[in-house]
Amino acid sequence: MPAQEGLRLEEIVSQLGGSLEGDGSVLVSQVASLASAGTGQIAFIVNPKYRQQLQSTRAAAVIVPPQFAGDTALPRIVHQNAYAYYARVVALLNPRESRPSGVHSTAVVHSKVPGSACIGENVVLGENVVLGENVTVYPGCVIGDGVSIGDDSLIYPNVVIYRQCVIGRRAIIQAGAVIGSDGFGFAKDGERWLKIQQIGRVVIGDDVEIGANTSIDRGALDDTVIGHGVKLDNQIQIAHNVLIGEHTAMAGCVGVAGSVSIGRRCTVGGAGMISGHLELADDVHVSGGTLVARSLLKAGQYTSVFPIQTHAEWLHNAAQIKRLARLAERVSELEKKLEQMEKTS
C-alpha cells in the first residue's frame, strides 16, 4: 500500500537525488500518469508527444528530463533519466508488502530455515535446501531437494523450483513459474522417442525477475544459465542449455530453443522466437514477433516482421514473393546474355 502520509518533494530528492525546482514542501503520496494525476500525486514525462498533457495535468508535481523543465510551472524534479527516476519514486511510495517471518504450520519443511525467512501456507521445502536471509516463499510453492535461494528473494505463490537449481540474491519469481523442469530432450529409436535424462541445473544470477508462468528448463548435461540482472516477462519459454547474458530483457511469450547463447544487454520483443544452437552478440535487439533463424553476431536492431496491411494487399504481395525465386533466375540468365553480348560487341 502507498504511504498514507506521503513524502515532501525535498525528502524524495534527498533520498533519490535529482534537481528540485519549485516548492519542495509539496507533499505527494502516489504516482500517476499526466492525464489522470490529481491532488497529492506526482506524474512524469519522457516522450515529447505528451508535452500537451504536461501543460494541462492536475498533478501536484512532475518528474521531467532537463529538456522539459521549462515547459511547466509546477514543482518539479529534474533528472536526466526521468523514467528510471519515476520507477524509484514508485518503489519509495509503495514499499513491498512484507509477510511475517517464520514457518506456517501447514508447510512441509525438510531443511533448516533462517529465522528471517517467511515460509507460507502449504509450501513444500525439500531436503538440503539452502535459504538466504529474508527470503519470502508464498503459499503453495514447491522447492526441490538441494535448491539454493539467495538473500532477499521473493517467490510468489505456486512457483515450482526443481532439485539442485540455484537462485541468486534479490530474485523475484512471479506466480506459477517453473524453474528446472526437464528440457525437451529425446532420441529417435526406431519409431519411438527415447527420453534423455536431463542432468544439468538452472543457475540464476542476482537481481533477476522471472514473470508469471514462465518456464526455464534444466540443462541436458551442462547448466542453463541466466545472468545477473536479467528480466523475463510472463509466459516465456527458455529451453535447456540456454545462456542469457547479464541485463538482458525479454517481453511476454518469447520462445528460446535449446543451446542458444544470448549476450549481455540484449532485448527481445514480445512473441519473438529464437531457433536452437544460435548465438546473439551483446547489445542485439530483436523486434516483437521476429523469428531469429540465424546467429546475430553484430550489435543492432533486427526485425523480420512484415508490416501490417489489409488482407487483400497481403495476398497480392504474397503472390509476388512466391515468384521471386523464378524472377531471380531470369535476371541471372539475362545478366549472362548481356555479358556475352558485351564481349562480342
C-alpha positions in Angstrom: 0.0 0.0 0.0 1.2 3.6 -0.7 2.4 5.6 2.2 -0.7 7.4 3.5 1.1 10.5 4.7 3.3 10.8 1.6 6.7 12.4 1.2 7.7 16.0 0.5 9.5 16.6 -2.7 12.6 17.7 -0.9 12.6 14.4 1.0 12.3 12.5 -2.2 15.2 14.4 -3.7 17.3 13.9 -0.6 16.9 10.2 -1.0 17.0 9.8 -4.7 19.0 12.7 -6.0 17.9 14.9 -8.9 17.4 18.7 -9.1 14.4 20.3 -7.3 12.7 23.3 -8.9 9.8 25.0 -7.2 8.2 24.4 -3.8 10.0 21.5 -2.1 7.4 21.2 0.7 4.7 19.9 -1.7 3.5 16.5 -0.3 2.9 13.6 -2.7 1.6 10.2 -1.7 1.3 8.4 -5.1 2.5 8.4 -8.7 0.0 8.7 -11.6 0.0 9.5 -15.3 -0.1 13.1 -16.6 -3.7 12.6 -17.8 -5.1 11.0 -14.6 -3.0 12.7 -11.8 -4.7 14.8 -9.2 -4.2 16.2 -5.7 -1.2 14.7 -3.9 0.1 12.8 -6.9 3.3 13.2 -8.9 3.4 12.5 -12.6 6.3 12.1 -15.1 7.1 12.8 -18.8 9.6 11.1 -21.0 8.0 11.2 -24.5 7.7 14.5 -26.3 4.2 13.6 -27.6 2.8 14.0 -24.1 4.0 17.6 -23.9 0.5 19.0 -24.2 -0.6 16.8 -21.2 2.2 18.4 -19.2 0.5 21.8 -19.8 -2.9 20.5 -18.6 -2.1 18.0 -15.9 -3.6 18.4 -12.5 -0.7 16.7 -10.8 0.8 18.2 -7.6 4.3 17.9 -9.1 6.1 16.3 -12.0 9.3 14.4 -12.8 10.9 15.8 -16.0 14.1 15.4 -18.0 16.1 18.7 -18.4 14.7 19.5 -21.9 11.1 19.7 -20.5 11.9 21.5 -17.3 10.9 24.9 -18.7 7.5 23.6 -20.0 5.7 23.7 -16.7 5.3 26.0 -13.7 4.5 23.0 -11.4 7.0 22.0 -8.7 9.3 19.5 -10.5 12.1 17.1 -10.0 14.6 17.3 -12.9 16.6 14.2 -13.8 18.3 13.1 -16.9 16.6 9.7 -16.8 13.1 10.6 -15.8 11.7 7.2 -16.4 14.2 5.4 -14.1 13.6 8.2 -11.5 9.8 7.5 -11.7 10.5 3.8 -11.1 12.4 4.7 -8.0 9.7 7.0 -6.7 7.1 4.3 -7.2 9.2 2.0 -5.1 9.7 4.6 -2.5 6.0 5.4 -2.1 4.9 1.8 -2.4 7.2 -0.3 -0.3 6.9 -4.1 -0.9 4.3 -5.7 1.3 6.1 -7.9 3.8 4.9 -11.1 5.4 5.9 -12.0 8.9 8.9 -14.2 9.3 8.5 -17.8 10.3 7.2 -21.1 9.0 3.5 -21.6 8.7 2.0 -24.6 10.4 0.8 -26.1 7.2 4.2 -26.0 5.5 6.1 -29.3 5.0 9.7 -28.5 5.7 12.7 -30.8 5.5 15.5 -28.3 5.7 16.8 -25.6 8.1 15.1 -22.2 7.7 16.7 -19.0 8.8 14.8 -17.0 11.4 14.4 -14.1 9.0 12.7 -16.2 6.3 9.0 -16.5 5.7 7.6 -19.9 4.6 3.9 -19.6 3.7 0.9 -21.9 3.8 1.2 -25.3 2.2 4.8 -24.7 1.0 6.9 -27.9 0.5 10.6 -27.4 1.2 12.7 -30.4 0.2 15.9 -31.7 1.8 19.2 -29.9 1.9 17.6 -26.6 0.7 19.7 -23.6 1.5 17.8 -20.3 2.1 19.4 -16.9 2.5 18.3 -14.2 4.9 14.9 -12.5 4.4 13.7 -15.0 1.8 9.9 -15.0 1.3 8.2 -18.1 -0.1 4.5 -17.5 -0.7 1.8 -20.2 -0.3 1.7 -23.3 -2.5 5.3 -23.2 -3.6 7.4 -26.4 -4.0 11.1 -26.1 -3.5 13.0 -29.3 -4.5 15.9 -31.0 -2.8 19.2 -29.2 -2.9 17.9 -25.9 -4.1 19.7 -22.7 -3.1 17.9 -19.3 -2.9 19.8 -16.1 -2.1 19.2 -13.3 0.3 16.1 -11.1 0.0 14.5 -13.2 -2.7 10.7 -13.3 -3.2 9.0 -16.4 -4.5 5.3 -15.8 -5.3 2.5 -18.4 -5.0 2.6 -21.8 -6.7 6.2 -21.5 -8.1 8.0 -24.8 -8.6 11.7 -24.9 -8.4 13.1 -28.4 -9.2 16.1 -30.1 -7.5 19.6 -28.6 -7.3 18.6 -25.3 -9.0 20.4 -22.1 -7.9 18.6 -18.8 -7.4 20.7 -15.7 -6.7 20.1 -12.8 -4.4 17.1 -10.4 -4.6 15.3 -12.6 -7.1 11.7 -12.0 -7.9 9.8 -15.1 -9.3 6.2 -14.4 -10.1 3.3 -16.8 -9.6 3.2 -20.1 -11.4 6.8 -20.0 -12.8 8.6 -23.4 -13.2 12.3 -23.5 -12.8 14.3 -26.6 -13.7 11.8 -28.8 -15.4 13.2 -31.3 -17.9 14.3 -29.9 -21.2 12.8 -31.3 -24.4 15.4 -34.0 -25.0 14.5 -37.2 -26.9 16.4 -39.5 -29.1 14.8 -41.3 -32.0 14.8 -45.1 -31.5 13.1 -46.7 -34.5 9.5 -45.4 -34.4 9.7 -44.4 -30.8 11.2 -41.4 -28.9 13.7 -42.3 -26.1 13.7 -39.8 -23.2 17.2 -38.3 -22.5 17.6 -37.8 -18.8 18.3 -34.1 -18.1 21.1 -33.9 -15.5 22.1 -30.2 -15.6 20.7 -27.4 -13.5 19.3 -24.0 -13.8 21.6 -21.3 -12.4 20.1 -17.9 -11.9 22.2 -14.8 -11.0 21.4 -11.9 -8.7 18.6 -9.3 -9.3 16.8 -11.5 -11.8 13.0 -11.2 -12.2 11.0 -14.0 -13.8 7.4 -13.5 -14.9 4.3 -15.4 -14.2 4.0 -18.9 -15.8 7.4 -18.6 -17.4 9.3 -21.9 -17.7 13.1 -22.4 -17.6 14.3 -25.9 -18.4 17.3 -27.5 -16.7 20.3 -28.3 -18.8 20.7 -31.7 -20.5 24.4 -32.0 -19.5 25.6 -28.5 -18.7 23.6 -25.9 -16.9 21.0 -23.4 -18.2 22.4 -20.1 -17.0 20.5 -16.8 -16.5 22.9 -13.9 -15.8 22.7 -11.1 -13.2 20.0 -8.5 -13.8 18.1 -10.4 -16.4 14.4 -9.6 -16.7 11.9 -12.1 -18.1 8.3 -11.3 -18.7 5.3 -13.6 -18.4 4.8 -16.9 -20.3 8.3 -17.1 -21.7 9.9 -20.5 -22.6 13.7 -20.9 -22.0 14.9 -24.3 -23.2 17.7 -26.4 -21.9 21.3 -25.2 -22.0 20.4 -21.7 -22.9 22.9 -19.0 -21.7 21.5 -15.5 -21.2 23.9 -12.6 -20.6 23.7 -10.0 -17.9 20.9 -7.3 -18.0 19.1 -8.8 -21.0 15.3 -8.4 -21.1 12.6 -10.3 -22.8 8.9 -9.4 -23.2 6.0 -11.8 -22.9 5.6 -15.1 -24.9 9.2 -15.2 -26.2 10.4 -18.7 -27.0 14.1 -19.6 -26.9 15.1 -23.0 -28.2 17.9 -25.2 -26.8 21.6 -24.3 -26.6 21.1 -20.7 -27.6 23.7 -18.2 -26.3 22.4 -14.7 -25.8 24.8 -11.8 -25.0 24.6 -9.0 -22.5 22.1 -6.1 -22.6 20.0 -7.7 -25.3 16.3 -7.2 -25.7 13.7 -9.5 -27.3 10.2 -8.1 -28.1 7.0 -9.9 -27.3 6.5 -13.3 -29.1 10.0 -13.2 -30.6 11.2 -16.7 -31.4 14.9 -17.8 -31.4 15.8 -21.1 -33.1 18.2 -23.6 -31.4 22.0 -23.6 -31.3 22.3 -19.9 -32.3 24.4 -17.1 -30.9 23.3 -13.5 -30.3 26.1 -10.9 -29.6 26.0 -8.3 -26.9 23.5 -5.4 -27.5 21.4 -7.2 -30.0 17.7 -6.0 -30.0 15.1 -8.2 -31.6 11.7 -6.7 -32.5 8.5 -8.3 -31.3 7.2 -11.2 -33.4 10.5 -11.7 -35.1 11.8 -15.2 -35.9 15.6 -15.4 -35.4 16.8 -18.3 -37.6 20.5 -17.5 -37.8 23.1 -16.2 -35.5 23.3 -12.4 -35.0 27.0 -11.6 -34.4 26.8 -7.8 -34.6 25.1 -5.5 -32.2 22.0 -3.7 -33.5 18.2 -3.9 -34.1 16.8 -6.8 -36.1 13.3 -7.2 -37.5 11.7 -9.9 -39.6 8.0 -9.0 -39.2 6.3 -7.8 -42.4 4.4 -4.5 -41.8 0.7 -5.0 -41.3 -1.7 -4.4 -44.3 -5.1 -5.3 -45.5 -5.7 -8.9 -46.3 -6.1 -8.2 -50.0 -2.8 -6.3 -50.1 -1.1 -9.2 -48.2 -2.4 -11.8 -50.7 -1.2 -9.7 -53.6 2.3 -9.2 -52.1 2.5 -12.9 -51.0 1.8 -13.9 -54.6 4.7 -11.7 -55.8 7.0 -13.1 -53.1 6.3 -16.6 -54.4 7.6 -15.5 -57.9 10.9 -14.0 -56.6 12.9 -17.2 -57.0 11.9 -17.6 -60.6 12.4 -13.9 -61.3 15.9 -14.1 -59.8 16.8 -17.0 -62.2 15.6 -14.9 -65.1 17.6 -11.9 -64.1 20.7 -14.1 -63.7 20.2 -15.5 -67.3 19.7 -12.0 -68.7 22.9 -10.8 -67.0 24.8 -13.7 -68.6 23.4 -12.9 -72.0 24.3 -9.3 -71.6 27.8 -10.1 -70.6 28.2 -12.3 -73.7 26.9 -9.5 -75.9 29.3 -7.0 -74.4 32.2 -9.4 -75.1 31.3 -9.9 -78.7 30.5 -6.3 -79.5 
